[in-house]
Amino acid sequence: MSISGDLDFDETILHVLKSYYQWYYDGFYAQEKNLNIVPLVRDNALYLRYWKRMEIEDAVFLYTPQSNIRDIAIIPAKIDAEVLAFILTDEAIYPLRYWLTNESYDERKASVKLSETKTVFVDAYLSFGDVVYTSVTGKRNEVRNLRSFSRNDAEKVGFYEKKSFDDGKYLVMSEPDFTALDLDSMLALQALIDTKNARRKPPRAPLIEYQDLNFYYDVIEKLRR
């Protein structure tokens, strides 16, 4: 699992998941193969959902989603059917919807008409691993049915300026998904997990219950003659 930032959460997350999913994780599932995101790690916290900002025109900013899942699990995580990007100007905010598609990813751009005199260009496709999203229909090169909202209504359309990092390059809109523990807290958590995992796994119920069958061997023997 790749991580954006200076801290290495790999060992901590895998260790906790391995402990918590002790019986299940002994199977053939590999957690790393199920993640198609690059989490953001800042200030001893890990964020699965965050947006990356870029200026696409003077004073016009595009915030692009950097993930399409909401949790980390050993089983394959459920992916979002659609993800939202946001275009911001000084006066307005434009939610830009990307939805799942079976089309192949390519790097072509799509035009977005913000006003009668202003058009900007964004990626027509987004990809997370092998999962592809599109903002256009078919072979069109224009985003359609884009709505604008006042900047005062940003939270009503799902844009929360919770916290930003790296001089505004990354934006998070919720609390961290994981936070680093100090040693004492980590040991206490591990002790709790060990206690829970000390329970004996119940034996699997037999597929066929025992039955006192009579095979009538004397009859079988006569039939063989």
HUTANOR-V520273 format. One record per residue. N is the residue number from 0. NEAR is the number of other C-alpha atoms within 10 Angstrom. Layout:
n=N near=NEAR
n=N near=NEAR
This chain:
n=0 near=14
n=1 near=14
n=2 near=17
n=3 near=13
n=4 near=15
n=5 near=11
n=6 near=15
n=7 near=14
n=8 near=21
n=9 near=12
n=10 near=9
n=11 near=13
n=12 near=15
n=13 near=16
n=14 near=13
n=15 near=15
n=16 near=16
n=17 near=16
n=18 near=17
n=19 near=17
n=20 near=15
n=21 near=14
n=22 near=11
n=23 near=13
n=24 near=16
n=25 near=10
n=26 near=8
n=27 near=7
n=28 near=13
n=29 near=13
n=30 near=18
n=31 near=15
n=32 near=11
n=33 near=17
n=34 near=23
n=35 near=20
n=36 near=18
n=37 near=18
n=38 near=21
n=39 near=24
n=40 near=20
n=41 near=17
n=42 near=11
n=43 near=15
n=44 near=16
n=45 near=22
n=46 near=23
n=47 near=22
n=48 near=23
n=49 near=22
n=50 near=21
n=51 near=17
n=52 near=19
n=53 near=15
n=54 near=12
n=55 near=13
n=56 near=13
n=57 near=7
n=58 near=9
n=59 near=15
n=60 near=17
n=61 near=23
n=62 near=22
n=63 near=22
n=64 near=20
n=65 near=22
n=66 near=22
n=67 near=24
n=68 near=18
n=69 near=14
n=70 near=14
n=71 near=17
n=72 near=16
n=73 near=18
n=74 near=14
n=75 near=15
n=76 near=16
n=77 near=13
n=78 near=16
n=79 near=12
n=80 near=12
n=81 near=14
n=82 near=22
n=83 near=19
n=84 near=20
n=85 near=20
n=86 near=23
n=87 near=20
n=88 near=16
n=89 near=10
n=90 near=10
n=91 near=17
n=92 near=24
n=93 near=23
n=94 near=21
n=95 near=22
n=96 near=17
n=97 near=20
n=98 near=16
n=99 near=18
n=100 near=17
n=101 near=9
n=102 near=12
n=103 near=12
n=104 near=16
n=105 near=12
n=106 near=10
n=107 near=11
n=108 near=17
n=109 near=20
n=110 near=17
n=111 near=20
n=112 near=16
n=113 near=17
n=114 near=9
n=115 near=6
n=116 near=6
n=117 near=9
n=118 near=11
n=119 near=15
n=120 near=17
n=121 near=20
n=122 near=16
n=123 near=23
n=124 near=22
n=125 near=21
n=126 near=18
n=127 near=16
n=128 near=11
n=129 near=8
n=130 near=16
n=131 near=18
n=132 near=23
n=133 near=24
n=134 near=27
n=135 near=20
n=136 near=12
n=137 near=9
n=138 near=7
n=139 near=12
n=140 near=17
n=141 near=17
n=142 near=20
n=143 near=15
n=144 near=10
n=145 near=12
n=146 near=11
n=147 near=17
n=148 near=15
n=149 near=14
n=150 near=17
n=151 near=10
n=152 near=13
n=153 near=18
n=154 near=11
n=155 near=11
n=156 near=14
n=157 near=12
n=158 near=19
n=159 near=13
n=160 near=12
n=161 near=10
n=162 near=13
n=163 near=17
n=164 near=13
n=165 near=8
n=166 near=7
n=167 near=11
n=168 near=12
n=169 near=19
n=170 near=23
n=171 near=21
n=172 near=17
n=173 near=14
n=174 near=13
n=175 near=16
n=176 near=14
n=177 near=14
n=178 near=15
n=179 near=15
n=180 near=13
n=181 near=8
n=182 near=9
n=183 near=9
n=184 near=11
n=185 near=14
n=186 near=12
n=187 near=11
n=188 near=14
n=189 near=16
n=190 near=12
n=191 near=13
n=192 near=16
n=193 near=14
n=194 near=10
n=195 near=12
n=196 near=15
n=197 near=9
n=198 near=8
n=199 near=7
n=200 near=8
n=201 near=6
n=202 near=6
n=203 near=6
n=204 near=7
n=205 near=7
n=206 near=6
n=207 near=6
n=208 near=6
n=209 near=7
n=210 near=6
n=211 near=5
n=212 near=6
n=213 near=6
n=214 near=8
n=215 near=8
n=216 near=9
n=217 near=8
n=218 near=9
n=219 near=10
n=220 near=9
n=221 near=8
n=222 near=8
n=223 near=6
n=224 near=5
